[in-house]
Amino acid sequence: MALGLAVVLRLMFIVVPGWESVDADESKYHSLATSILEGQGYSWGGAPDADWPPLYPIFLSAIYFVFGRGATAVYCFQALLGAATAYGVYRLSLSIFEDERGAALSAFVIAGYPLLIFLNKSLLSENLYVPLLIWHLYFLHQGLARNSPRHLTTSAALLGLTALTRSFIAPIVVTYGVMFLVILPGRFASRLRAGLSYAMVFGLMLLPWTIRNYIVFEELVPLTTSMGSTLYAGYSMSDYTYGNSPHDEVARVAGQVQQLEGRVAANRYLMQESLRIIAEHPSRVPALVAKKAAYFMMPFDYDILPRFPDGSNPGFNSPYVFFFPFFLVGVWQAYRARCLISPLLVVMGYTLVMCMLILGLPRYRLPVEPIMVLFACFALVSYWRHPNRRLVGGLAGAYGVCALLLGFYRAEMKEWLASFL
């Protein structure tokens, strides 16, 4: 039922007028997909591109090829991806906690999760990234729990596809290598071999794209040429507004470098400028890291949720506010029950640390919110078995109402937070 609910809610939302995404990335994804469709290769503005990985534009171009270039067909296919996310969360929860009620509840929550429903009506790579990440985690958990090479190989292949959707996740393969050494049974040599095999499968998934980039740019570009601009946006603060892509002298020079020497040279220049800023202003780094963590954690959304009523305020993620404390309780309960939750915690911790080091925005938290829901539902179901479940249920319901009502004061909350951030 949860899968059907996920599809129906997303299909119903497609026909609702006036609820559109406000993210500028959509036009570039559409342009990249159109270039592929027209036989111009992976290009943007008439030039070969590698700023973003190719899998989501390829997904769009395949739908455009069959159904035309309208967005409605894309939204319909993304509704199926939303159902795949709900089912993946169900299987992952059942695999970890062996609790049918908790798994079913988490699937229903994901099916009706507002942020994911709004995401469905957008041309953003998270539509593909989220289900790939969840299913990658399912096979990773199965591989570690069963010491199964087959499941670990599938997980590595899915991680490769996930990185080809959003390159942000790629470095986590190094962290996994350490995790394998700690978790897998057997001798050190066998654990090391498992980690190296995992990395090899992951690398093979990226290899065609890396070869393409080397042929096009005549330099080694494993995934993207956008790291420099992202890092500069996270550390420049040139316009005193964190998170904006700055339009300053450095950005102007980077544009000239791109015109004269190409995207790889411009990316290298912005990387060097970012590192120079960090080296020249080390005292500013702790405050910036804290600010990135705050932006990552805060309940506002600037990209996906609608900015109603007047378009000036960010959307407020009330379900995130509601589930967050239960997520913390669920992690503690799972730890005490000795459930194998380290793969999930590694992904969540990695996401937070990378956002603190590079660029932290609420949108970057979206892919791990289904994991938060999974833990929260485990905690809620355990509370439901509590002897005083009516009291616990009443308190949880009251807190849910408060989380919803906070959305009506999001403008005041934003102004208050701005005084600190």
C-alpha positions in Angstrom: 0.0 0.0 0.0 2.8 2.4 0.8 4.2 2.0 -2.8 0.8 2.8 -4.3 0.4 5.8 -2.0 3.8 7.1 -3.0 2.9 7.0 -6.7 -0.6 8.3 -6.3 0.4 11.3 -4.1 3.2 12.3 -6.5 1.0 11.9 -9.6 -1.8 13.9 -8.0 0.7 16.7 -7.1 1.8 16.9 -10.8 -1.5 18.4 -11.8 -1.6 20.9 -8.9 -0.9 24.3 -10.5 1.4 26.9 -9.0 3.6 24.6 -6.9 6.8 24.7 -8.8 10.4 24.2 -7.8 12.4 27.5 -7.4 15.9 26.0 -8.1 18.0 27.4 -11.0 19.8 24.0 -11.5 16.8 22.7 -13.4 17.5 24.7 -16.5 21.0 23.3 -16.8 19.9 19.7 -16.3 17.3 20.3 -19.1 20.0 21.8 -21.3 22.4 19.0 -20.8 19.7 16.4 -21.5 18.7 18.3 -24.6 22.3 18.4 -25.9 22.6 14.7 -25.5 19.3 14.2 -27.3 20.4 16.4 -30.2 23.7 14.5 -30.6 25.9 17.3 -29.3 27.2 15.1 -26.5 27.4 16.2 -22.9 27.7 19.9 -23.5 26.4 23.2 -22.1 26.5 26.5 -24.0 28.1 24.7 -27.0 31.1 23.5 -25.0 31.9 20.1 -23.5 30.9 20.0 -19.9 31.8 18.1 -16.7 30.6 20.4 -14.0 28.0 17.8 -13.0 28.0 14.0 -13.3 26.1 12.6 -16.3 23.6 10.1 -15.0 20.6 12.3 -14.3 20.9 14.2 -17.6 21.1 10.8 -19.4 18.0 9.8 -17.5 16.2 12.9 -18.6 17.3 12.5 -22.2 16.0 9.0 -22.4 12.6 10.1 -21.3 12.7 13.1 -23.7 13.6 10.7 -26.6 10.5 8.5 -26.0 7.9 11.0 -24.7 9.1 14.4 -25.9 10.7 17.2 -24.0 7.8 18.0 -21.7 8.4 17.7 -18.0 5.2 15.8 -17.2 6.6 12.5 -18.4 9.7 13.0 -16.3 7.6 13.7 -13.2 5.7 10.5 -13.8 8.8 8.4 -14.0 10.1 10.2 -10.9 7.0 9.2 -9.1 8.1 5.6 -9.6 11.5 6.5 -8.2 9.7 7.9 -5.2 8.0 4.5 -4.7 11.4 2.8 -5.1 12.6 5.0 -2.3 9.7 4.1 0.0 10.2 0.4 -0.7 14.0 0.7 -0.2 13.5 2.3 3.2 11.1 -0.5 4.1 13.6 -3.2 3.1 16.4 -1.4 4.8 14.5 -0.9 8.1 13.3 -4.6 8.1 16.9 -5.7 7.4 18.3 -3.7 10.3 15.6 -3.9 13.0 13.6 -7.0 11.9 10.4 -5.1 12.9 7.6 -5.2 10.4 5.6 -2.4 12.0 8.6 0.0 12.1 9.5 -0.9 8.5 5.9 -0.4 7.3 5.6 2.9 9.2 8.8 4.2 7.7 7.6 3.3 4.2 4.3 5.1 4.7 6.0 8.2 6.1 8.4 8.3 3.1 5.5 7.8 0.7 3.8 11.0 2.1 6.9 13.0 3.1 6.2 16.5 1.8 9.8 17.4 0.8 10.1 14.3 -1.3 6.7 14.9 -2.9 7.7 18.5 -3.8 11.0 17.2 -5.1 9.2 14.9 -7.5 7.9 18.0 -9.4 11.4 19.3 -10.2 14.2 18.5 -12.6 16.8 17.9 -9.8 19.2 15.0 -9.6 18.1 14.2 -6.0 15.1 12.4 -7.6 17.5 9.7 -8.8 20.2 10.1 -6.1 17.9 9.4 -3.1 16.6 5.9 -4.3 20.1 4.9 -5.5 21.6 5.9 -2.1 18.9 4.0 -0.1 19.3 0.8 -2.2 23.0 1.1 -2.0 22.7 1.1 1.8 20.4 -1.9 1.8 22.9 -4.0 -0.2 25.8 -2.7 1.9 24.0 -3.7 5.1 23.2 -7.1 3.7 26.8 -7.6 2.6 28.2 -6.6 6.0 25.6 -8.6 8.0 26.0 -11.7 5.9 29.6 -11.2 4.9 28.3 -11.6 1.4 30.6 -10.7 -1.6 27.6 -10.7 -3.9 25.7 -8.1 -1.9 28.9 -6.0 -1.4 29.6 -6.0 -5.1 26.0 -4.9 -5.8 26.4 -2.1 -3.2 29.7 -0.9 -4.8 28.0 -0.8 -8.3 25.1 1.2 -6.9 27.5 3.5 -5.1 29.2 4.1 -8.5 25.8 5.0 -10.0 25.1 7.3 -7.0 28.4 9.1 -7.5 27.6 9.5 -11.2 24.4 11.2 -10.2 25.9 13.5 -7.5 29.7 13.4 -7.1 29.4 14.6 -3.5 29.3 10.9 -2.3 32.3 9.6 -4.1 35.0 10.0 -1.4 33.0 7.9 1.0 34.5 4.8 -0.5 37.7 5.6 1.5 35.6 5.6 4.7 34.0 2.3 3.7 37.5 0.8 3.4 38.1 1.6 7.1 34.7 0.3 8.1 35.3 -3.0 6.3 38.5 -3.5 8.3 36.6 -3.0 11.6 33.3 -4.8 10.9 34.0 -7.7 8.6 35.0 -11.0 10.2 38.1 -13.0 9.3 41.8 -12.2 9.0 43.1 -8.8 8.2 44.2 -9.8 4.7 40.7 -11.0 3.8 39.1 -7.8 5.1 41.6 -5.7 3.2 41.0 -7.6 0.1 37.2 -7.1 0.5 37.8 -3.3 0.8 40.0 -3.2 -2.3 37.6 -5.3 -4.3 34.8 -2.9 -3.3 36.8 0.1 -4.4 37.7 -1.6 -7.7 34.1 -2.2 -8.6 33.2 1.4 -7.6 36.1 2.7 -9.8 35.0 0.5 -12.7 31.6 2.2 -12.6 33.2 5.6 -13.0 35.8 4.6 -15.5 33.8 5.3 -18.8 33.0 8.8 -17.6 36.6 9.4 -16.5 38.0 8.2 -19.9 35.5 10.5 -21.6 36.7 13.5 -19.6 40.4 12.7 -20.3 39.6 12.5 -24.0 37.7 15.8 -23.9 39.8 17.8 -21.6 43.2 16.0 -22.0 43.5 16.0 -18.2 42.4 13.6 -15.5 38.9 14.5 -14.3 37.5 11.6 -12.4 34.1 13.1 -11.9 33.5 16.8 -12.1 35.0 20.3 -12.7 32.8 22.0 -10.2 34.7 21.4 -7.0 36.5 24.7 -7.2 33.4 26.9 -7.6 31.6 25.0 -4.8 34.6 25.3 -2.4 34.9 29.0 -3.2 31.2 29.6 -2.5 31.8 28.0 0.9 34.8 30.1 1.9 34.9 33.4 0.0 32.1 35.3 1.8 33.0 38.0 -0.7 29.4 39.4 -0.7 29.0 38.7 3.0 26.3 36.2 2.2 27.2 32.6 2.9 26.3 30.0 0.3 25.9 32.4 -2.7 28.0 31.9 -5.8 30.0 35.1 -5.4 30.3 37.6 -8.3 33.6 39.2 -7.5 37.0 39.7 -9.1 38.0 36.1 -8.5 34.9 34.8 -10.2 35.4 37.2 -13.1 39.0 36.0 -13.6 37.8 32.4 -13.3 35.4 33.1 -16.2 38.2 34.5 -18.3 40.4 31.5 -17.5 37.5 29.2 -18.6 37.2 31.1 -21.9 40.9 30.9 -22.6 42.0 27.6 -21.0 38.9 25.7 -20.4 36.8 24.4 -17.5 39.5 22.3 -15.9 41.9 25.3 -15.6 39.1 27.5 -14.2 38.3 24.8 -11.6 42.0 24.6 -10.6 42.1 28.4 -10.3 39.1 28.5 -8.0 40.5 25.7 -5.9 43.8 27.6 -5.5 41.9 30.8 -4.5 39.8 28.9 -2.0 42.9 27.3 -0.4 44.6 30.8 -0.4 41.6 32.3 1.5 41.7 29.5 4.1 45.5 29.9 4.6 45.3 33.7 4.9 42.3 33.7 7.2 42.6 30.6 9.4 40.8 32.3 12.3 37.6 32.6 10.2 37.4 28.9 9.4 35.9 27.7 12.7 33.0 30.2 12.5 32.4 29.3 8.9 32.4 25.6 9.7 29.9 26.2 12.5 27.8 28.3 10.1 27.8 25.5 7.5 26.7 23.0 10.2 23.9 25.4 11.2 22.7 25.9 7.6 22.8 22.1 7.1 20.7 21.4 10.2 18.1 24.2 10.1 14.5 23.4 9.1 14.3 25.9 6.3 14.4 24.9 2.6 15.5 27.3 -0.1 15.3 25.1 -3.2 12.4 22.7 -3.2 9.6 23.6 -0.8 7.3 26.4 -2.0 7.9 29.9 -0.7 4.3 30.8 0.2 2.4 33.0 0.8 4.3 35.9 -0.8 7.3 34.1 -2.3 9.8 35.9 0.0 10.3 33.4 2.7 11.9 29.9 2.5 9.7 26.8 3.0 9.6 25.3 6.4 10.3 21.6 6.8 7.9 20.7 9.7 8.3 16.9 9.3 12.0 17.2 9.8 11.4 19.2 13.0 9.0 16.5 14.2 11.1 13.5 13.4 14.5 14.8 14.5 14.3 14.1 18.3 12.8 10.7 17.5 15.7 10.0 15.2 18.1 10.6 18.0 16.2 8.3 20.3 16.0 5.7 17.5 19.8 5.7 17.0 20.3 5.3 20.8 17.8 2.4 20.9 19.3 0.7 17.9 22.8 1.0 19.5 21.6 -0.5 22.7 19.9 -3.3 20.8 23.3 -4.0 19.0 21.8 -3.5 15.5 24.2 -3.1 12.7 23.7 0.6 12.0 27.2 1.7 11.3 26.7 2.0 7.5 23.8 4.4 8.0 25.7 6.5 10.6 28.8 6.6 8.3 26.7 8.0 5.5 25.0 10.6 7.7 28.2 11.6 9.4 30.1 11.8 6.1 27.3 14.0 4.7 27.5 16.4 7.7 31.3 16.5 7.7 31.6 17.2 4.0 29.0 19.9 4.2 30.9 21.5 7.1 34.1 21.4 5.1 32.8 22.4 1.7 29.3 23.9 1.5 26.4 23.2 3.9 22.8 23.8 2.8 19.5 22.3 3.8 19.1 20.7 0.3 22.3 18.7 0.9 20.5 17.1 4.0 17.6 15.9 1.9 19.1 12.6 0.8 19.7 11.5 4.4 16.3 12.5 5.7 14.8 9.1 4.7 17.5 7.5 7.0 16.4 9.9 9.8 12.8 8.8 9.2 13.8 5.1 9.4 15.4 5.6 12.9 12.5 7.8 14.0 9.9 5.3 13.1 11.8 2.6 14.9 11.6 4.8 18.0 7.9 5.6 17.6 6.9 2.0 17.2 8.9 1.1 20.3 7.1 3.9 22.2 3.8 2.5 20.9 4.6 -0.7 22.8 5.1 1.3 26.0 2.7 0.5 28.9 1.7 4.2 28.9 1.4 4.4 25.2 -1.7 6.7 25.3 0.3 9.3 27.2 3.3 8.9 24.9 1.1 9.1 21.8 -0.6 12.2 23.1 2.7 13.9 23.8 4.0 12.9 20.4 0.9 14.2 18.8 1.1 17.5 20.6 4.7 17.9 19.6 3.7 17.2 16.0 1.2 20.0 16.1 3.8 22.4 17.5 6.2 21.4 14.7 3.5 22.2 12.2 2.6 25.5 13.8 6.2 26.6 13.8 5.9 26.9 10.0 3.6 29.9 10.4 6.4 31.7 12.2 9.2 30.8 9.8 9.8 34.4 8.8 10.4 35.4 12.5 12.5 32.4 13.1 14.6 33.2 10.0 15.1 36.7 11.2 16.1 35.5 14.6 18.6 33.0 13.2 20.0 35.6 10.8 21.1 37.6 13.8 23.5 34.7 14.6 24.3 33.4 11.2 
